[in-house]
Amino acid sequence: MAAVSNDGSVQYGSRTVQIPASTGDTFVADNIEVSRPTNVIEQTDEIGEPSGQVLVAGFVTGSAQLQMIASTDAPVLGEEFAVTFDATIGSETFIVSSVSQPETKDGEKKCNIEFRKKYN
């Protein structure tokens, strides 16, 4: 269901992802978190005072909670999906690295996934 009103300045909702990419099922992904850390190389002088540093991109990882479709199983480890989280970066491909399937009495079925960016 769409918003009753949105002046265009408020981002809301979640997103869908197709796993595996282009041939798989489409899941609604909730509680998405993407981490883009850095690795820091530090340099000190002869008495240990900071004299420089370099920050290089670390491995991009993330997690999400997927709403289960009635006739679909959870994604399989190693399956890939493509999504754009940041318009400046563009579309990225991610690999499912962990899957858990908690079940709750009187609750909708969801599964939790962790994923890592595919670099090659």
Protein Blocks (a to p, Z undefined) as FASTA:
>chain_A
ZZfbdghlacgddddddddehkaccdddehiacdddddddddddfkopafbdcddddddd
ddddddddfkbccddehiacdddfblknopcddddfbdcddddehiacdddddddddfZZ
